[in-house]
Amino acid sequence: MDEKKLWRKAPSPCVSVCKFRDEGQCIACRMTKSEKKRFKRLDGAKKRRAFFLQLAERLEGAGRWNYWSRMYRRRCERKDRAHPLDLIEASRTEATERKAA
């Protein structure tokens, strides 16, 4: 599957925990209720990619990236759906390398 199609077809970052505590964010995926609704309406690979990258930063900042990425992979595998996690991790690695240089 090409990269654009992968982003366009990416499943919701929700991992079906849905407990909103920290500043109205879910304790598992760190999305707010309005972001969960907005994700469903995002059209196009660029918008979905930007959403995922922003969420990845938030998850990392909250120390929840490892938990979420494990749960998201598992959820996508169960549903036999492709996911963009490898692309997200590559983008995060590139950003870290740029900061270090």
DRENKOL-724116 format. One line per field, with one value per atom (N, C-alpha, C, O): residue in one letter; x, y, z. Coordinates in Angstrom, 1 decimal, padded with zeros to 4 digits. Layout:
N
rest c(a  ...)
u c(X  ...)
v c(Y  ...)
w c(Z  ...)
END
This chain:
101
rest c(m  m  m  m  d  d  d  d  e  e  e  e  k  k  k  k  k  k  k  k  l  l  l  l  w  w  w  w  r  r  r  r  k  k  k  k  a  a  a  a  p  p  p  p  s  s  s  s  p  p  p  p  c  c  c  c  v  v  v  v  s  s  s  s  v  v  v  v  c  c  c  c  k  k  k  k  f  f  f  f  r  r  r  r  d  d  d  d  e  e  e  e  g  g  g  g  q  q  q  q  c  c  c  c  i  i  i  i  a  a  a  a  c  c  c  c  r  r  r  r  m  m  m  m  t  t  t  t  k  k  k  k  s  s  s  s  e  e  e  e  k  k  k  k  k  k  k  k  r  r  r  r  f  f  f  f  k  k  k  k  r  r  r  r  l  l  l  l  d  d  d  d  g  g  g  g  a  a  a  a  k  k  k  k  k  k  k  k  r  r  r  r  r  r  r  r  a  a  a  a  f  f  f  f  f  f  f  f  l  l  l  l  q  q  q  q  l  l  l  l  a  a  a  a  e  e  e  e  r  r  r  r  l  l  l  l  e  e  e  e  g  g  g  g  a  a  a  a  g  g  g  g  r  r  r  r  w  w  w  w  n  n  n  n  y  y  y  y  w  w  w  w  s  s  s  s  r  r  r  r  m  m  m  m  y  y  y  y  r  r  r  r  r  r  r  r  r  r  r  r  c  c  c  c  e  e  e  e  r  r  r  r  k  k  k  k  d  d  d  d  r  r  r  r  a  a  a  a  h  h  h  h  p  p  p  p  l  l  l  l  d  d  d  d  l  l  l  l  i  i  i  i  e  e  e  e  a  a  a  a  s  s  s  s  r  r  r  r  t  t  t  t  e  e  e  e  a  a  a  a  t  t  t  t  e  e  e  e  r  r  r  r  k  k  k  k  a  a  a  a  a  a  a  a)
u c(000.9  000.0  000.9  001.8  000.6  001.4  001.2  000.1  002.1  002.0  000.8  000.2  000.4  -000.8  -002.0  -002.9  -002.2  -003.3  -003.4  -004.4  -002.2  -002.1  -002.6  -003.4  -002.2  -002.6  -004.1  -004.8  -004.6  -006.0  -006.9  -008.0  -006.4  -007.2  -006.9  -007.5  -006.1  -005.7  -006.9  -007.7  -006.9  -008.0  -007.9  -006.8  -008.9  -008.9  -007.9  -007.7  -007.2  -006.2  -006.9  -006.1  -008.2  -008.9  -008.6  -008.6  -008.3  -008.0  -009.1  -008.9  -010.3  -011.5  -011.4  -011.9  -010.7  -010.7  -011.7  -012.5  -011.6  -012.5  -012.8  -014.0  -011.8  -012.0  -011.4  -010.1  -012.2  -011.7  -011.4  -012.3  -010.2  -009.8  -008.9  -009.3  -007.7  -006.6  -007.0  -006.8  -007.5  -007.8  -008.8  -008.7  -009.7  -010.7  -010.1  -010.8  -008.9  -008.3  -008.5  -008.5  -008.6  -008.8  -007.4  -006.4  -007.5  -006.3  -005.5  -004.3  -006.1  -005.4  -004.8  -003.6  -005.7  -005.2  -004.9  -004.4  -005.3  -005.0  -005.9  -005.6  -006.9  -007.7  -008.9  -009.3  -009.4  -010.6  -011.8  -011.7  -013.0  -014.2  -014.4  -014.7  -014.1  -014.3  -013.2  -013.5  -012.0  -011.0  -011.4  -011.2  -012.0  -012.5  -013.5  -013.5  -014.4  -015.5  -014.8  -015.2  -013.9  -013.2  -012.4  -012.4  -011.8  -011.0  -011.8  -011.3  -013.0  -013.9  -014.2  -014.4  -014.1  -014.4  -013.2  -013.3  -012.0  -010.8  -010.7  -010.8  -010.5  -010.3  -009.0  -008.5  -008.4  -007.1  -005.9  -006.0  -004.9  -003.7  -003.0  -002.5  -002.9  -002.1  -002.7  -002.0  -004.0  -004.7  -004.6  -004.4  -004.8  -004.7  -003.3  -003.1  -002.3  -000.9  -000.6  000.1  -001.0  -000.8  -001.4  -000.8  -002.6  -003.4  -002.6  -002.4  -002.1  -001.4  -000.1  000.3  000.6  001.9  001.7  002.5  000.7  000.4  000.0  000.5  -000.8  -001.2  000.1  000.2  001.0  002.2  003.0  003.5  003.1  003.8  003.2  003.8  001.8  001.1  001.2  001.4  001.2  001.4  002.8  002.9  003.7  005.1  005.3  005.9  004.7  004.8  004.2  004.6  003.1  002.4  003.0  002.6  004.0  004.6  003.7  003.9  002.9  001.9  002.1  001.4  003.2  003.4  003.6  002.9  004.4  004.6  003.3  003.1  002.6  001.3  000.4  -000.2  000.2  -000.8  -000.4  -001.2  000.9  001.3  001.2  000.8  001.4  001.2  -000.3  -000.6  -001.1  -002.6  -003.1  -004.0  -002.6  -003.1  -002.7  -003.5  -001.5  -001.0  -001.9  -002.4  -002.1  -002.9  -004.4  -004.9  -004.9  -006.3  -006.4  -007.3  -005.4  -005.4  -005.1  -005.7  -004.3  -004.0  -005.3  -005.6  -006.0  -007.2  -008.2  -009.0  -008.3  -009.2  -008.7  -009.3  -007.4  -006.7  -006.7  -007.0  -006.3  -006.2  -004.8  -004.0  -004.4  -003.0  -003.0  -004.0  -001.9  -001.8  -000.5  000.4  -000.4  000.7  001.8  002.6  001.8  002.7  004.2  005.0  004.5  005.9  006.3  007.4  005.4  005.6  005.8  006.6  004.9  005.0  006.3  007.0  006.7  008.0  009.2  010.1  009.1  010.2  010.3  011.3  009.1  009.0  009.6  010.3  009.2  009.7  011.2  011.9  011.8  013.2  013.9  015.0  013.4  014.0  014.0  015.0  012.9  012.8  013.8  014.4  014.0  014.9  016.4  017.2  016.7  018.0  018.3  019.4  017.3  017.5  017.8  018.6  017.1  017.3  018.7  019.3  019.2  020.5  021.6  022.7  021.4  022.5  022.7  023.6)
v c(-001.2  000.0  001.2  001.3  002.2  003.4  004.3  004.1  005.2  006.0  006.8  006.9  007.5  008.3  007.6  008.0  006.4  005.6  005.1  005.0  004.8  004.3  005.4  005.1  006.6  007.7  008.0  008.2  007.9  008.2  007.1  007.4  005.9  004.8  004.4  003.5  005.2  004.9  004.9  005.8  003.8  003.8  004.8  005.4  005.1  006.1  005.7  004.6  006.7  006.5  006.0  005.6  006.0  005.5  004.0  003.2  003.7  002.3  001.7  000.7  002.4  001.9  001.8  000.9  002.8  002.9  004.0  003.8  005.1  006.2  006.6  006.6  007.0  007.6  009.0  009.1  010.0  011.4  012.0  012.2  012.2  012.8  014.0  015.1  013.7  014.8  015.9  015.7  017.0  018.1  017.8  018.3  016.8  016.4  015.4  015.2  014.9  014.0  012.6  012.3  011.7  010.2  009.8  010.2  008.9  008.5  007.5  007.3  006.9  006.0  006.7  006.6  007.4  007.9  009.4  010.0  010.1  011.5  012.4  013.6  011.9  012.7  013.2  012.6  014.4  014.9  014.4  013.8  014.5  014.1  014.8  014.1  016.0  016.8  016.3  016.3  016.0  015.5  014.1  013.8  013.3  012.0  012.1  011.4  013.1  013.3  013.9  013.6  014.9  015.5  014.6  014.7  013.6  012.6  011.9  011.7  011.6  010.8  011.7  011.1  013.0  013.9  014.3  015.0  014.0  014.4  013.7  012.5  014.5  013.9  014.2  015.3  013.3  013.5  013.0  013.1  012.5  012.0  013.0  012.8  014.3  015.3  015.7  015.8  015.8  016.2  015.0  015.3  013.8  012.7  012.5  012.2  012.7  012.6  013.7  013.4  014.9  016.0  015.7  015.9  015.2  014.8  013.8  013.9  012.7  011.6  012.2  011.8  013.0  013.5  014.4  014.3  015.2  016.1  015.2  015.5  014.2  013.3  012.5  012.3  012.1  011.4  012.3  011.8  013.6  014.5  014.6  014.5  014.6  014.7  013.5  013.5  012.3  011.0  010.9  010.5  011.3  011.3  012.2  011.8  013.4  014.3  013.8  014.2  013.0  012.5  011.1  010.6  010.7  009.4  008.2  007.1  008.4  007.3  006.7  005.8  007.1  006.7  005.1  004.5  004.5  003.1  002.3  001.3  002.7  002.0  002.2  001.2  003.4  003.6  002.9  002.2  003.0  002.4  000.9  000.2  000.3  -001.2  -001.5  -002.5  -000.8  -001.0  -000.8  -001.5  000.3  000.6  -000.4  -000.9  -000.9  -002.0  -003.2  -003.8  -003.6  -004.8  -004.6  -005.5  -003.4  -003.2  -003.3  -003.9  -002.7  -002.8  -004.2  -004.6  -004.9  -006.3  -007.2  -008.0  -007.0  -007.8  -007.5  -008.4  -006.3  -005.9  -006.1  -005.8  -006.6  -006.8  -005.5  -005.5  -004.4  -003.1  -002.6  -002.8  -002.0  -001.4  -000.1  000.5  000.2  001.3  002.1  001.5  003.4  004.2  004.3  005.2  003.4  003.6  003.6  004.4  002.7  002.7  004.0  004.5  004.7  006.0  007.1  007.9  007.0  007.9  007.8  008.8  006.6  006.4  006.9  007.4  006.7  007.2  008.7  009.3  009.3  010.8  011.3  012.3  010.6  011.0  010.9  011.7  009.8  009.5  010.6  011.1  011.0  012.1  013.4  014.1  013.7  014.9  015.0  016.0  013.8  013.7  013.9  014.6  013.3  013.4  014.9  015.3  015.6  017.0  017.8  018.7  017.5  018.3  018.1  019.0  016.9  016.5  017.1  017.4  017.3  017.9  019.3  019.9)
w c(000.0  000.0  000.0  000.8  -000.9  -000.9  000.3  001.0  000.6  001.8  001.9  002.9  000.8  000.8  001.1  001.9  000.5  000.7  002.2  002.8  002.7  004.1  005.1  006.0  004.8  005.7  005.5  006.5  004.3  004.0  004.7  005.2  004.7  005.2  006.7  007.2  007.3  008.7  009.7  009.7  010.5  011.4  012.5  012.7  013.2  014.3  015.3  015.6  015.9  016.9  018.2  019.2  018.3  019.5  019.8  018.8  021.0  021.3  022.2  022.9  022.2  022.9  024.4  025.0  025.0  026.5  026.9  027.8  026.3  026.4  027.9  028.3  028.6  029.9  029.9  029.8  030.0  029.8  031.2  032.0  031.5  032.8  032.6  032.9  032.1  032.1  031.1  029.9  031.6  030.8  029.7  028.5  029.9  029.0  027.9  026.9  028.1  027.2  027.7  028.9  026.7  027.1  027.7  027.2  028.7  029.3  028.4  028.7  027.4  026.5  025.3  025.0  024.5  023.2  023.3  022.3  024.4  024.6  023.7  023.6  023.1  022.3  023.1  024.1  022.8  023.4  022.7  021.6  023.2  022.6  021.2  020.2  021.2  019.9  018.8  017.7  019.3  018.3  017.8  016.6  018.6  018.2  017.1  016.1  017.2  016.2  015.0  013.9  015.2  014.0  013.2  012.0  013.8  013.1  012.0  010.9  012.4  011.5  010.2  009.1  010.3  009.2  008.4  007.4  008.9  008.2  006.9  006.8  005.8  004.5  004.0  004.2  003.4  002.8  003.6  004.9  003.0  003.7  004.5  005.6  004.0  004.7  006.0  007.0  006.0  007.3  008.3  009.5  007.9  008.8  009.3  010.5  008.4  008.8  009.9  010.9  009.6  010.6  011.9  013.0  011.9  013.1  013.9  015.1  013.3  013.9  014.5  015.6  013.8  014.2  015.5  016.4  015.4  016.6  017.8  018.9  017.6  018.7  019.2  020.4  018.3  018.7  019.7  020.7  019.4  020.3  021.6  022.7  021.6  022.9  023.7  024.9  023.0  023.7  024.3  025.4  023.6  024.0  025.2  026.2  025.2  026.3  027.5  028.6  027.4  028.5  029.0  030.0  028.3  028.6  028.3  028.9  027.3  027.0  025.6  025.2  024.9  023.5  023.5  022.6  024.3  024.2  024.5  023.8  025.5  025.8  024.6  024.1  024.1  023.0  021.7  021.1  021.4  020.1  020.2  019.2  021.3  021.5  021.3  020.6  022.0  021.9  020.5  020.0  019.9  018.5  017.5  016.7  017.6  016.7  016.9  015.9  018.1  018.4  017.9  017.3  018.1  017.6  016.0  015.5  015.4  013.9  013.4  012.4  014.1  013.7  013.8  013.0  014.9  015.1  014.0  013.6  013.6  012.5  011.1  010.1  011.1  009.8  009.0  007.8  009.6  009.0  009.0  010.0  007.9  007.9  008.8  008.9  009.3  010.2  009.9  009.3  010.2  009.9  011.0  010.9  012.0  013.1  012.7  013.2  011.7  011.3  010.6  010.8  009.9  009.3  010.4  010.3  011.4  012.5  013.3  013.5  013.5  014.3  013.5  014.0  012.1  011.3  011.3  011.4  011.3  011.3  012.7  012.7  013.8  015.1  015.2  015.8  014.6  014.6  013.9  014.3  012.7  011.9  012.6  012.6  013.3  014.1  015.2  015.5  015.9  017.0  016.5  017.1  015.3  014.8  014.4  014.5  013.8  013.4  014.7  014.6  015.8  017.0  017.5  018.1  017.4  017.9  017.1  017.6  015.8  014.9  015.1  014.4)
END
